[in-house]
């Protein structure tokens, strides 16, 4: 009985591998993949199943990864207008330009399926690296699929870089460039607590986002350190946008929830919260204090200027690109198969004008 030889994990499956496994001709596989010729549904299903099983990639740029052509880095970002990670993208692009590399930018729209699809597409395009910006989604299937893409990129001579999110579990060839997210939230919550605030409305972000989970953990740790009970009812989850900040505060006021401070998950959320307070006739910080996270330029442009956590976003982008370049320049032995490294940058509180001790009544 003859045995079919599976493609090596160290190399790419070829169109001949697909044809052999599917039991069809190379021409038939080509017709299915091109989409330019009529084929039966049964043939398409058989071929595409094998394509998935063998992790076959149709890649016109594969030769550039072997040493020719201009390296390209793909930057995948949730929202291109989001100020925080736009600064990371700026850092990546600036460092890439200094090396003569090209940069591509794609947006995920806060959709994990689109993010995974874009990583796969960039893999097919033969980019030198895929840089993912922002928090990850905390569920097993997402993590498993992303780990598979990381290995596929590595096998093709490319590399996955995660920026502003935790590393993938296990021995995965991906570099993580992170910042001390939880400690930043701990320091920010501690700043409010040390000013005397006990009733704090917390807007950490989307509940399934690792960034929000870390910021919520940091806030809870600060409450524990100060011996202050943490009330889950004071937490409002939502997107990292102006609308969520506004609506969360407006809803809390409508419910007559008592709070003397707002701990916002981002500066943009803080801006929305600030406007909701103003619309209700409340002053910042005289009636309610408010703090943010990120320290984007908006923080110092608000009135009053926003106390926030500084995250070195642009430097994270530069570090991410340098990590990719170092791997490529380190030779094939270092590029492929090695476990990823985890680089962590520090954060700190920037004190401005949006916090004061709570008003005492009676």
Secondary structure by P-SEA (a helix, b strand, c coil): cbbbbcccccccccaaaaaaaacccaaaaaaaaaccccccaaaaaaaaaaaaaacccccccccccccccbbbbbbbbcccccccaaaaaaaaaaaaaaacbbbbbbbccccaaaaaaaaaaaaaacccbbbbccccccccaaaaaaaaaaaaaaaaccbbbbcccccccccccbbbbccaaaaaaaaaaaaaaaacccbbbbbccccccaaaaaaaaaaaaaaaaacbbbbcccbbbbcccaaaaaaaaaaaaaacccccccccccaaaaaaaaaaaaaacccccccbbbbbcccccccccccccccccccaaaaaaaaaaaaaaaaaaaccccccccbbbbbbbbbbbbbccccccccccc
